Amino acid sequence: MSKKNKVADTDDFGGFRAGFSVLVGRPNAGKSTLTNALVGKKVAITSAKPQTTRHTIRGIVHRDDAQLILVDTPGLHRPRTLLGKRLNDLVADTLAEVDAIGFCLPANEKIGPGDKFIAAQLAAVGRKPVVAIVTKADLVDKQALTEQLLAVAALGREVMGEDGWKDIVPVSATDGFQVETVADVLISHMPPSPPLYPDGELTDEPEAVMVAELIREAALEGVRDELPHSLAVVVEEIVPREDRPEDNPLLDVRVNLYVERPSQKAIIIGKGGSRLREVGTNARKGIEALLGTRVYLDLHVKVAKDWQRDPKQLVKLGF
Ligand SMILES: Nc1nc2c(ncn2[C@@H]2O[C@H](COP(=O)(O)OP(=O)(O)OP(=O)(O)O)[C@@H](O)[C@H]2O)c(=O)[nH]1
């Protein structure tokens, strides 16, 4: 991915680095929790298609000197549901497109067949930097952590050859221990590159911008003359609904529509809420197609008289 985005090999972009990374590991290894800790907010947008990749962005770490884009792995951590060539293709595709791989192994569980299976897959990819991340460090004492680090190092030498993993980092995503270090280490393996995505809050990320645009379109349908520039759409949150079956996920998308006057609010909402329901239904179809998953769309219409003049609001609204 990043290679296609590189502008020139000779330019070092003022020391800026940007690229793609994937966290792999068996189920329950702590990948999602670590992703959220790294990204620093609840982002779990699914199935948006960034640039040239087919892979889902799980979150983006923005820094003054770097950008780390965490993508999802299809299949790697679910070996039982995929067989043979298909699995190998999927794995090879994902792993070939990232700049570094973070291999998560929990500190509090012995290395097992699931870990070894993944380790072997990683070794088969060859030449990609693999950073071993020993997760849930808070669950064990120092001695047990040391022992696990040694066992993980031994696994690295076993599958990757003498040099083993590029780095081994213990981390606790829940108490923040070494989360920054994980980011530092992964970023050290990113290539020199300009930022690949705009910085900022969820509202500035490509998926949220597109979601907002779909809602804006639907909300203005047929009433464009009455609501010219006074409508701002802010995606507050895109989060997966908890306790959904894995094969039938649902995303909660919470959105505020800001208008300037109560009369405009009435137009958007319509008689008894009928128009807003229609807006929601129309927008939802587009959003589901965009994100590739079912969506529960929660729309709120608010009057924010001065939003066009308030700099803080403007930033929030993505201007
Ligand atoms: N104590 C502790 N628990 C953690 C930590 N990270 C994750 N957990 C817990 O471990 C469990 C699994 O974490 P997830 O982040 O969902 O693991 P995952 O690898 O994304 O799991 P799959 O989606 O099944 O692949 C959850 O109950 C987390 O709360 C940690 O640093 N410390």
The ligand as a MOL file (V3000), in Angstrom:
LIG
                    3D

  0  0  0     0  0            999 V3000
M  V30 BEGIN CTAB
M  V30 COUNTS 32 34 0 0 0
M  V30 BEGIN ATOM
M  V30 1 N -6.3870 -7.2360 31.8940 0
M  V30 2 C -6.3280 -6.9940 30.5930 0
M  V30 3 N -7.2970 -7.4670 29.7640 0
M  V30 4 C -7.2170 -7.2050 28.4570 0
M  V30 5 C -6.1650 -6.4270 27.8980 0
M  V30 6 N -6.3660 -6.3450 26.5620 0
M  V30 7 C -7.4860 -7.0390 26.3160 0
M  V30 8 N -8.0080 -7.5610 27.4330 0
M  V30 9 C -9.2250 -8.3780 27.5420 0
M  V30 10 O -9.0690 -9.5550 26.8050 0
M  V30 11 C -10.2730 -9.8930 26.1150 0
M  V30 12 C -10.0250 -10.0040 24.6330 0
M  V30 13 O -9.6150 -8.7500 24.1330 0
M  V30 14 P -9.9150 -8.2860 22.6310 0
M  V30 15 O -9.1980 -7.0060 22.4450 0
M  V30 16 O -11.3390 -8.3590 22.3040 0
M  V30 17 O -9.1710 -9.4440 21.8420 0
M  V30 18 P -9.1070 -9.6890 20.2580 0
M  V30 19 O -7.7670 -10.2380 19.9980 0
M  V30 20 O -9.4850 -8.4850 19.5250 0
M  V30 21 O -10.1670 -10.8160 20.1050 0
M  V30 22 P -10.9070 -11.3840 18.7620 0
M  V30 23 O -11.7900 -10.2900 18.2830 0
M  V30 24 O -11.6350 -12.5610 19.3030 0
M  V30 25 O -9.8340 -11.7680 17.8080 0
M  V30 26 C -11.2610 -8.8070 26.4740 0
M  V30 27 O -12.0410 -9.2890 27.5360 0
M  V30 28 C -10.3900 -7.6620 26.9430 0
M  V30 29 O -11.0320 -6.8400 27.8800 0
M  V30 30 C -5.1530 -5.9250 28.7980 0
M  V30 31 O -4.2100 -5.2380 28.4260 0
M  V30 32 N -5.3020 -6.2390 30.1190 0
M  V30 END ATOM
M  V30 BEGIN BOND
M  V30 1 1 1 2
M  V30 2 2 2 3
M  V30 3 1 2 32
M  V30 4 1 3 4
M  V30 5 2 4 5
M  V30 6 1 4 8
M  V30 7 1 5 6
M  V30 8 1 5 30
M  V30 9 2 6 7
M  V30 10 1 7 8
M  V30 11 1 8 9
M  V30 12 1 9 10
M  V30 13 1 9 28
M  V30 14 1 10 11
M  V30 15 1 11 12
M  V30 16 1 11 26
M  V30 17 1 12 13
M  V30 18 1 13 14
M  V30 19 2 14 15
M  V30 20 1 14 16
M  V30 21 1 14 17
M  V30 22 1 17 18
M  V30 23 2 18 19
M  V30 24 1 18 20
M  V30 25 1 18 21
M  V30 26 1 21 22
M  V30 27 2 22 23
M  V30 28 1 22 24
M  V30 29 1 22 25
M  V30 30 1 26 27
M  V30 31 1 26 28
M  V30 32 1 28 29
M  V30 33 2 30 31
M  V30 34 1 30 32
M  V30 END BOND
M  V30 END CTAB
M  END
